[in-house]
Every structure is written in C-alpha cells, then in structure tokens.
Amino acid sequence: LNHLNYQTLIATKAARIHEIGLGRPLLEFGIRRAHGKGGNAGARAALIGGADFTSNVGISHVLGYPPQGTHAHSMVQAFIALGYSELEAFQAYADVYPDDCLLLVDTVNSLESGLPNAIKVFEQLRQRGHEPVGIRLDSGDLAYLSIQAACMLDKAGFPDTTIVISGNLDELTIWQILTQIQGEAPRYGIEPDDLIGRLVYGVGTRLITSRGNSALGGVYKLVAIKKQGQWEPAIKLSETLSKTPNPGNKRVWRIYDKRDYATADLLGLGDENPQDMEGLRLHHPTDHTKVRVLYQDDIAEIEPLLVEVLRDGEVVYKNHTIEEMRQQRVSDMERLDPGVRRLIKPHIYHVSLTQELWDLKQDLIRSMRQ
Amino acid sequence: LNHLNYQTLIATKAARIHEIGLGRPLLEFGIRRAHGKGGNAGARAALIGGADFTSNVGISHVLGYPPQGTHAHSMVQAFIALGYSELEAFQAYADVYPDDCLLLVDTVNSLESGLPNAIKVFEQLRQRGHEPVGIRLDSGDLAYLSIQAACMLDKAGFPDTTIVISGNLDELTIWQILTQIQGEAPRYGIEPDDLIGRLVYGVGTRLITSRGNSALGGVYKLVAIKKQGQWEPAIKLSETLSKTPNPGNKRVWRIYDKRDYATADLLGLGDENPQDMEGLRLHHPTDHTKVRVLYQDDIAEIEPLLVEVLRDGEVVYKNHTIEEMRQQRVSDMERLDPGVRRLIKPHIYHVSLTQELWDLKQDLIRSMRQ
C-alpha cells in the first residue's frame, strides 16, 4: 500500500504536468526535495506517468535510462570565486561537453550576463564544428525571460537551441507560462509556437512530492473472506457514504463507447461478466437515484482491468519495461475523454457498480445496521 | 540534501503536532501513505521530533523502539463476514492480548455498537484479573465522540482507559478538537482535563507527508572554495534578496538572553567569535535598515551550533540514540520563546548576520553586479 499509493500519486502528477506541456519534454528534477529514499520510486513513477528523463542518476542507471540535467550554479560560482568569469566557466564546460552544451544562465543575471556569455560560447563551439544544445532559465519571470532569450538566440543565429525552464514549476505554473508566451511573444516578433517548440520543463519539488496533495488516500479494507472455499463478502460502515467499501470478491472493467473513449469503469462481482449482460445497468457508487443503462450496441470494447499478479504466493505477472509502461500510459490517456482530462474541475469519472454488487452492498449495510 | 530536507521537515511537523497536544502521547501512523521507502526515515524523524511511538514495525525494530498501534477494521470485518459479531471479534482479541486490549470501535457504529461491546469485553477482562487499555475512535466528530465515550466508560467503571483518536489529524485539527472538548465536555458532566488526560493521538498522512507543505526548501549552494589553503567566498545573485546565499566559510551561534530563551541565531565568518565582541551587531538577513545591538551583559550563553561531522573524509561525529535526540529536542524547544513556538503566525526568528559577514556579502554583490 505504501508503494502503491505514492507511485500512483506521482505517476498521476507527472501525467497532469505532461498533459499541459503541449508535448514538450519533461525532466524530473526533484531528488533533493524528495522524501528520502522514496525519491527513487517517485522518479521511476514520474517516468512512467509523463516525465521523459530524470536528473536522478542512480535510478536512471538502475532503469537503464539516460539521466538528464544541467550543470549547477556552483560550477559558475566556483569560477568566479577563484577570480575567473562566468564566460570562462561556460567555456570550460563547453570544452568538456562540446556536443552536450546546455548552460545555466542565471547565476549572475540571465539577460545581461548569462545569455550574452552563452551566445559567445555557442559561437566558439560552432566555429569548432559543434552545435550547442541550449540554455536553462531557473529564476525570474520565466515567460518573459524565455521570450527575451529566444529573441537573443534567434538574432545570434541559434534559433533551434533548447530553452529549459525550471523553478517551482507544476502544471498550473506551466499552463500560465505557456498562456503568457502565447499572448506576449508576438509583441517581440517571436512566433509563440516556435518558442514553445524549443521549451523543456525541469520540474522538481512539486512533482516528486505532489506538493499540495502529497498523499493518495488508498486504503486496505477487507471486502471478502473465504469460508469453506466460498467468498463471504465483508463490509465496514461509515458515517460518510463514499467511505463504505464495496464488498465482495470483485472484478473491474473499463467500457469504451463507439468513439473509442472510456465511458465508464464498472465494478462487479467475480462471477459477473458484462459481455453477457443485455442492458448494462451502471449504478452511481453512492447516489441511489442515479442509474445509467448501456446497450451492447453502444459499446466498442469491454476491457477487464484486474490483472493477476500473485497466485498461491507465486508471482504470475510478467514485469514490463519502463518503455512498455510509458506506451501503456500514452494509449490509456488517449482513450480518456477530454472532459475527464481537464486540469481544473474535470468531469468526474465515477466507478459504477453493477446491479448485483449494488444489491449486495445495500443488503450488507442493512444487515449490519440491525 | 535529500535526507536532510525530508527528515528536518517531518521532525518539525511532529514537533508542531506534539506542541499542540498538551503533552499527550503522539503515535505516528503514516506508513501506508508515506512516500515509498522514505516512510522509514520519516517515522524515525517523527520519533525524534515529537512522536512517542510509531506503528511502523520495521523501523521500530531497527531503532529498538516498541511499535504501537491498534488492531485493524479488517479483524472485526472478518468475524462479521464469517457469521460472528463485533463482540465476538473483541472477545477473541482480548483473549490473545488480555493486558494490551485496546479496541477499535468504529467498524459498525462507535456509540451504538463498538463502545457497548468494548465495555462488555472490558468487564469480562476485569473479572479475569486484567485491566483493559482503552478504545480507539477513527471516524466521525472526534471531539463529540470522545466526550460520549468518556461518559460511557466512566459510567461503566473504566475512568482511566485510554481514548485514542485518529483520522486525518494534524496540529490544527487536534487544536480544534481540544478546544471543542474544553467547551463541550462540562455539559455532559465530564471534566475536560480528565478527558484530555486520557487522549492519545494517532497521526498518519498529514504527519508523514507534512501534507500541505510537503517539502522543505533546503538547497546546496557553493559559498566558499579553497584556493591555496585560503577560503575564497563565492556568491550567486538572485532577483529575490532572500534567495541570495550568504557567502564564505561560516559558523552559526545561538544567543540566549538572561531569561535563558534563545534571542537570536547569528551567522558569522569562520574566524569570528561572538564571545570576543563587545557590542554584538546583529544584521537582519535582508533588511539593511535593521540592526540590533546586544551587549555581553544581556547574554546568558552563546552556543555554537555548527557541529563537525566529517573531517578529511572521516566521520568524527558520535551518533546519538533516538532517546538522546528526543531529549535534545525537548531541551532546545524549552529554550524557545513562546512567541516563536506559536502555531499560527509565530514571531519570525531571523538568522542574523555579523557586521563582518554583512559587509562581505554587500561587497560581493556589488562586485558581481559590475
């Protein structure tokens, strides 16, 4: 439960951030703010959920993924403290990484010092036959600065360099930055889509800790117990209707409509099969007045979601690679209705109950109350 | 940094929760919602910061601490599903743990089922020469229910049994519950102090993830670098004054006033010693208009806070036991002014700079800007 809750939370958060980012790469930058060793599982979950790379070198190594990040401020600071300049720090870095040269430009001042110095180094690199990768902005008004950076880089002949933005980003901040770029960039002669097309997001704290909603409330509740080979359903009452667990040995299915969008998730008892049901009655999980009926003609596919992992103490599940899980996430997400995917006040996608499960639940609640 | 940030955060959160709890025991219950394996370090940090025990069996074992928790709802649910009753579940539990019998009473209904059943079991236990430990309330209005539970337990002759409360608790919720008990209990003939004196808090999600503020923003910044055996100070500029790091090889001291309360933390350069300073000039960390002067006559103690842990790659620090760290926390907390310890809008305790450090910082900022 400890592992499930956290990793599901972070994969979901990463999916939300990726979703708003207009397809641009997302780098997970959070290890320093992660909850101890949990950060490793979080970085892996982020990769599955929507991050393209992580700066967590250890977990990248374990997963066989290349880590991605930039140099630190300390590299530039060390040069300056020893009597050299930001330019010399950048040059030294470019000497070591001529083909991976991405420079963090805000140690002194992004527009007045960092960018002019980065452009000098990029020109020197090009003269030596290398193409620079880009720059990183880590403070200040990231929308404004990225527009100005794009102007300067374009003018200097580097219209294709990447602009990494970072600094307390999350899905809402990125959304706001993109909106601001779309409105502001044309005033400076920059095509917003061109600028957005060179952005990369570095997201740390607010991804790895899902800041603001740092826990997913998954619980372990007994729902059935075997008595002489038969499942006996179990229940627990609660003052809050939605907290009363659904009893019994159950299955869950996802039902796709003719548009190939998921239209409902349906929870039923283990011996039920929605394929066999003529008029599929979907009960709202708690509101007894709401029942929806689906006919097989309206249904494109019924996908069983429950996957067997353990049988008699043996693992019967084949592990998937990160890449396979990423693909699964992409194809699952594509089959969700845009209304459900909305970032703020999305359409709530309830997990409905079959008639049989609904009846069982009501019976058990009644018998417990007596 | 990963380990420092998280553990400091959770120890602080635990201290806040302990602080508001009027000295009653605090149990850390968060493992299922913790960030993966990070939960172990979090439980340890909670024990140092203010929790008395944790339900995390693994880390308790490692630390040599007894774990503490209660039985789960599933125990009662299993009995009911198999055709027995809540009372029989409680009796079975009491048979196994006659001297540690603490019963979770909200599986069916706390006041109508759980408590009457618990009282029956407690009476049976007493007849057999054992004293029951208490009950746990895990849902509903915990202030109201704990008052009603106290009434019922008192009337049944168990005025000393513990009442554990749990369910999305944090420092503010506990504060509210205690305030409500103080106001409401007398109406039911219950002395508030007596009731509060039998409470125990079980705090999970909001402690182990510091929900709402799930990260402490500790950073690694280069502040000095050795050049021919000499420390050269380094700096990084920032648009935000408070984010510009304090340069140089530094020390930090805590200064106690004649009341033996900490009156200031002072950051100075490595070769400075506040003991030698006649009029100690404390510079506000960012506001250049604020300087405070302390004279040695006003000072009870100057405590150096920086402790050497590594020297030339060797660990030179003696590890302390959890108990020693708890003691340290208690004595440190006692020397903080009540205004600083206040839960909401506390007096902000700035870390001040010495004159020498202040001057160095201004010089470096000026030279970077040029």
Interface residues (C-beta under 8 A of the other chain):
Chain A: L1 N2 H3 N5 Y6 Q7 I31 R32 R33 A34 H35 G36 K37 G38 G39 N40 A41 G42 A72 H73 S74 V76 Q77 A78 I80 A81 L82 T107 V108 N109 S139 G140 T205 T209 S210 R211 G212 N213 S214 A215 L216 G217 G218 V219 Y220 K221 L222 A224 I225 K227 E232 P233 A234 I235 K236 L237 S238 E239 T240 K243 M368 R369
Chain B: L1 N2 H3 N5 Y6 Q7 I31 R32 R33 A34 H35 G36 K37 G38 G39 N40 A41 G42 A72 H73 S74 V76 Q77 A78 I80 A81 L82 G83 T107 V108 N109 S139 G140 T205 T209 S210 R211 G212 N213 S214 A215 L216 G217 G218 V219 Y220 K221 L222 A224 I225 K227 E232 P233 A234 I235 K236 L237 S238 E239 T240 K243 M368 R369
